[in-house]
Amino acid sequence: MKTDNSEDKKYLFDKPASMKILAWSFFLSLVFLLALEFFIHKHTNFPQEEWPEFYCVFAFVGFVALVLSAKYILRPLVKRREDYYD
């Protein structure tokens, strides 16, 4: 009698080949969308928005600023001593 063991099951994201296909599909869709931006007319409010790939750079800078502020500003504010719960 075979028991249902979770180690016997193989799921989609457990296989390295499917992960490679997924990573390449994300990469190719990123390249496609970045290239598509050069052909789409944008109605902008500010002159900086007309720069190529402005929103990509803006989002990346915002993400890095958020991570660094969380690490160096917010973490010391909420961090507890190692023996706080003892």
Protein Blocks (a to p, Z undefined) as FASTA:
>chain_A
ZZddfklpccfklpmklmmmmmmmmmmmmmmmmmmmmmpccddfbfklmpghklmmmmmm
mmmmmmmmmmmmmmmmmpccfklmZZ
